[in-house]
């Protein structure tokens, strides 16, 4: 039909083609993404209010979120591989709902910031488990040919939630009271868990990990990753991109002021960045039939990121800067979609949870490392120098793709696509 040539209809057709099993994953995933956005906003507003506008208390929110993600993510991957991604996803959603109920109780009784931060840390554990499980589930419920489209749909959903969730949380908090956000969140999550009861992953016999202790299986996942040249090169590009993003997260507000604008204008960059990432993800879904292959998409994403980073480092005014940020944001989703798709397709299902969680831990760590390095260097060097460093790191990732990863991916594709085709023997 001619109407399916319109991009908006292609998106709907792509969604439909992924099948009912994917839809039973997608709807709870969308609820999780949205609830994460407005629950975080509610926590921020509540801590700000109850602590008497204490800056340290507000900063501890991020600490409570990040520490469990860094130190417990690898164990989440082992748990997913041992128990099954579908079961872990259901358990995590229920635990998040119970955590939201507990947060509502703390918020209503004003029991103190320490209790709320403890629940934030607990919620971060369940979020790590749900994220690892959902990404491990995708190759088990869609075909290899649909992996890229499925990842594009999920990432576009996540970007939309980042745009809608925080203002929705603020509106509910202001108009319905401090406990309303947590109660609504709990109800939505319980409903999502009921939908997940019908989600059963097609776990192959090869997906069942060999018996062993928890620690041994964690080491097996690390050893698998260390011996797989394609996965190492692929993960290295993600580590470099995360390090660059960490530098930007600290530096950008200083750079805006150095250009002669207000620090608050950084909000415009954040909003534009999220919107363009959403558009880019939607275009990948709509134009999937015209994308030659996933490695090509990875290279295009990295190339656009490199151009955007160079534009930010050389910006002479705010208009130039915002255009460069928009260019970079266009490349971000293609890179993330291609990276996730390749990670899923090149990893054996039996160790996918561990590989996903281990690489995710390092990505989070390198982001924080980049932010910390920028914070230290800003006391000695101008902000533009830090953006030049960030652009150089992205350029290194792009050259790593051009001169190493692209050839290995092409060689494996010519020799037969296998999850273990480029492991060191």
N, C-alpha and C positions, 0 to 999 in steps of 0.2 A: 504493500500500500504506500502511496506517495507520502502520506502524513508521517510515516516513520522516518522520513529523511530529515525532518526537523529535529535539531539537537535535543530539545526538551522531550520529544517522544522517544528518541533513541535511548535516553536515560531510563524512561519507564520500561521500555522494551528490554533493556539490559537487566533491570531489576527483576522483571518477570522471568527472564531466561535463567536466572540463578536458581529458581525452584523453591518450593515451600520449605524445605529443610533449612536453606539459607535464610529465608524470611523469619523462621522461628529463632534464629540467632540474631538477625539484624535488628528486630524490634527491641529485645532486651538490651542489645548493645547501644542503641540510640537512647533508651531510657537511662542507661548507666552514664553515657557521655553527658547528657543534659543535666542529670541529677548531680554529677560531679561538679559541673559549673555553678549551679545555683546553691549547692550545699557549701562549697568553698567560700562563696560570697557571704553566706549567712554566718559562717564561722568567723570570717574576717570582721564583719560588722559587730558581732556579739563580743568577740575578744576586745576589739577597739573600745566598745562601750563599757564593758564590765571592768576592764583593767584601768579605766580612767585615762584612756588615750595614751597608754604606755607603749613606747616604741619597741622596747625589748620583748614585751609580751607578743606584739604583732609579728616580730621577726621570728619568734619561736614557732609560729605556725608552719613556716617553710621547713624549719629544722625537723619538726615532728613528722612532716610528710616525706622528707627526703631520706632520713636515716633508715627507716624500714625498707624503703625501695632499694637502697644500695646494699644493705647487709643481708636482707632476707629474700631478695629476688632469685638468686641461684637455687635456694631450697624450694621455692615455688615451682621452678621448672622440674625438679626431681619429682615433686608431688604430682604434678600434671602428668608426667610420663608413667608414674606408678599407678595412679588411681584412674586416670582417664580424663581427658580435657572436658568432656561434656559434664561429668559429675562435679569436677572442680568448679566449673563455671556456675553451676546451680548452687553449690555450697557457698561460693563467694558472694553471689547476689543476695542470698538469704542473710548471710552474716553482715553485709553492708546495710540491709534493711534493719536488722536488730541494732546495729551501731547508730543508725539515724534515730531510732526510737530512744536510745540511751542519750543521744545528744539533745533531743527534745526535752527529756527530763532534766538534764543539766541546765539547759537554757532557761526553762521555766522556773526552776528553783534558784538560779544564779549561784550554783555551787562552787564556782571559781574556775579560773583559767586553767589550772593544772588538770582538772578532770576533763575539760574540753580538749586540751592538747593530747591527753592520753587516748581519748577516743579518735582524734584525728590520726594518731599513729596507728591505732588498730585498723581504722578504715583504709589507711595506706597499704597495709598488709593484704587486705581483701582485694583492693584495687589491683595490686601487683598480680595476685593469683588470677583474677578475672581477665586481666589483659593478656597474661601468658596463655591462659586456657583458650581465649577467643581466637588468638592468632594461631594457636596450634590446631584448633578445630577446623579452620577454613580449608586446608588441603584435604581434610577428611570428608567434607560435605559438598565440595564442588570439584569439578574436573580440573586437570592441569591447565586446559585452555581457558578456563574461567577464572583462574586465580587472580590475574591482574585486574579484571573487572570487579571481582569481589572485594579486593583490597581497596580499589578506588572508591567503591560505594561506602565502605566502612570509614575510610579516612575523610571523605567528604561529609559524612554524617558527623564525625568528630569535630571537624572544622565548623560546621553549622552550630553544633552544641556550644562551642567556645564563644560564638557570637551571641547566641540567644540566652545561654544559661546564666551568666553573671547578672545582666540587667533584670532577668526574670527573678532571680534570687533576691536582688535588692528591692524590687517592687513588692514581692511577697513579704519580705521582712518588714518593710515600712508600713504597708497597708494592712497586713493580717497578723502581725505580731512576731516576736522572735522565735516562737516554737513552731509556727506554721510551716516554715520551709522544711524543717526536719521531719515533721509528721507527713507532709505531702510526699516527700522523698521516700519515706518508709513504705507508704501505701503503694506508690508506683513500683518500687523494687519488689515488694511481695507479689504484685500482679505479674511482673516480669518473670519471677521465679516459677510461677504457675505455668506460664507459657513454655518455659524451658523444660518442664517435665516431659514434653513431647519431642524434645530434641535428643536424638540418639545418634552419636557419631558412628560411622562405619569403621570401627577399629580393626585393622587387619592383624593377622597373627604376627606379622613382622613388627607391628607397632607396640607389642607387649615387651617391656624391657626384661632383660635377663635378671634372675633373682640375685640379690646382693643387698648390702647394707645401704642406708641412705647416703652416707659419706662416700662409699665406693661408687655409687651411681653418679654422684655429683662429679667425682674425678673422671669417670668414664666420659661424661659429657664434655668436660674441659679437654680431655685428651683427644676426643673426636674433633673438636673445633681446632685444636692446635695442629692436627695432622692434615687438615683439609685446606689445601692451598687456595681454592676459590673462595671458600667461606672466610678465610683469614683476610684475603685481599678485599673482599666485599665489606666485611666488618670494619676494616681499616678506613674505608671511605666514610662510613657512618661516624666513626670516632673523630675523624678530622672535621667533619661537618658540625658535630656536636661541640667540639672545642672552639670552633669559630663562632658558633651561636652563643656560647658562654661568654666569649670576649665581648661580643656585641651587646649582650644583655646588661653588662656593667658599664660599657663605654658610651652607649648611644646618648644617654641623658646628658653626659658631660659634653659630647660633641655638639648637641643641639644648642647648648648654652654658648659654646665657643663660636658657633655661627652667628650668635647675636639674638637667639630666640629664647622663649621661656621654656623651662624644663617641662612644664605641663603639656607642651605641644607634642611630647612623645606619645600621648594618647592617640593622636591622629595617625601616627605610624603604626601603632598596634591594631587599630581598627581596620586600616587599609590593608595591612598584612593579612589579617584573618579573612577578610572578604575576598582578596585575590587568591588566597590558597583554596578557598571553597570553590571559586569559579574554575580554577585550574583542575581540581579534582573532578568536577562535573564534566569538563571538556574531555578528560581522559575516558570517562565512562561513555560519553556520547560518541567519541571519535575512535573508540577502541579498534574498530575494523580497519582504520588507516595507520595504526601504529605498527611498524615493521616487526618489532620484537621487544621483549622486556629489557635486554641489555642496552638496546638503542635508547629506550626511554630513560634508563639510568644515566647514560652519557649526556643526553639532552638536559636532564634535570641538573646535573653537576655543572654543565657548561653555562646554563642560565644563572645558576647560583654564583658562579665565578664572575660573570659579567656584572651581576647586581652588587656583589661585594666590592669589585673594583670601582663601580660607580659611587658607592657609599664612601669609600676611602678618598675619592677625589672631589666630592661634593663641595661646592662653593657657596651654596645657599640652600634654604629649606626646600624649595621646589625641586631642585636637583636631587636632594637627599630622598625626598619622598618618592620620586620616580624610580630611583635606584632601589629603594626598599621594595617597591611594587614589582620591579623586574625580578629581584631575588625571590620574592614570595611566589611568583609564577613557577619558578624552578623547584620550590621546596616540595610540593606535593608529588610531582612526577618522580623526584628522587626517592621520596619515602615509599611511594607505591611500588616502584620498581625494586627497591631494596627489600621490602617485605616479601614481595613475590619471589624474588630470587632466593632469599633465605629459606623460604618454605619449600621451594621446588628442588633446591640443591641439598637439603638436609633429610636424612632418613627420618621417617615418622616416629620411630622408637625413641629418638633423642631430640626431637624438635623442641619440646618444652624446655629442656636443659640448655640447648643452644640459644633459643630465643631469650631466656632469662639471663644467661651469662653475658650475651652481647648487649642486652638492655641495661644490665648493671654497669658495664663499662661505658656505654653511651652516657648514662646519667652522671657517672663519675667524671668523665672528660668534660662534660658541660660545666659541672661545678668547678673543675680545675681551671677551665678557661675563664670563668667568671672571677675566680680568685686571683689568677695571674694578672688579669686586667686591673683588678682592684689594687694590687701591689704596684704595678708598673705605672698607673695613672699618677702616682705621687712624684714620679721622676720624668715621665715623658708626656708630650701633648696627646690629646685624645685621638687626633688624626693618625698618629703613629700606631696606635693600637688597632685602628680600623685597617691600616695597611698590613699589619700582622695577620689580622683576621682574613683579609683577602688573599694573602699569601698562603695561608693554611688551606683555603678552599681551592686555590690553584694547584696545590700539591695533590689534593684529593682527585681533581680532574685529570692531572697527568698520570696518577696512579691507575685511573680507569683506562686512559688512552694507551699506555705503554705496558700494562701488565694485565689488568682484569679483562679488558675487551678481548684480547687474544686468547686468554684461557677459556672464556665463555664461548667464543666462536669455535675453538678446538673441541670442546666438549660437545657442543651442539652438532658439529660435523661427525663426531665419533659416537653419537647416541647420547641422549639426555639421561643422565643417571645421577641419583643423589650422592653416589660415592665415586663418581667417575674421575675425580681429580684428587682423591685422597692419596697421601703418601703411604706407600706400602713398606 
